[in-house]
Amino acid sequence: MENMVKITINGEEHEVEKGKRLLLILTEKGIKTPHLCFHHALVPGASCKLCVVEVKEKNKPPKTRLSCAIKTKEGLEITTESAMVHQLRNKAIGDLLKMAPRADIIHRIGEEFGLTTGLKPDGCIRCRLCVRICKDIIGAKALKIVKREGMNYVIPSETGDCIGCGTCVNICPTGAIRSEDKGNVRKIMIRDEVIGRHPLERCEICGRRFATVKFLKHVQELEGSHPDTKEHHKLCPTCAKLHAVKDRRMLAPKL
Ligand code: SF4
């Protein structure tokens, strides 16, 4: 057919539409090629530089080019994986990460194509406040620091026991540790790692779920059997305050 040409891709001959963007052909044939900035409705901007391949035209030395910018013609020899391609993709991914270090998609592409992305930033400034407060004030020792690929990381500790108090969440200056209350469960998370998952207790007056069962037990144990505080353990902070005010009014001498 007139509008068809023969090209080779990774040593295999293919008959393809003449003048079609090579990236589209690679994608149609299931030959995975990383790309981010290509859209079929627009003329390629060639800005992400990820879709680089090696191209050899008849009687010319091979060179690297972006597959989004190549229009197919008779006799092209394409290599999608080579040392040079890999090197240029690594450079491209490094440049993209300088602009958007937290973009998941870039890290995913890096992982899929074996490119060097480094560790994904996680918002943690390694101040250790969470680890220290959990150990020194709460006494749960639920967090620890480990080294991964030369960098310190806060992770759940196997020897400690998170009680879901949320103190680490409140003290974290960057919001790297998060908590989420859903239904009757509180989750404490850092990056994708769940530090603790805890059932929540209901307030005996308003019914709102307000603290974890483990945390209330912990407070009870710390306070021992003090009669003034123990009865408020099943009350949320608002109801506990109202309750205390009512108690004071009842105890106040009538004038
Ligand atoms: S929520 Fe868990 S990890 Fe955070 S301070 Fe409390 S016990 Fe420690």
Boltz pocket constraint, residues with backbone or C-beta under 6 A from the ligand:
constraints:
  - pocket:
      binder: B
      contacts: [[A, 130], [A, 133], [A, 134], [A, 138], [A, 140], [A, 141], [A, 142], [A, 143], [A, 161], [A, 162], [A, 163], [A, 164], [A, 165], [A, 166], [A, 167], [A, 168], [A, 169], [A, 188], [A, 195], [A, 196]]
      max_distance: 6.0
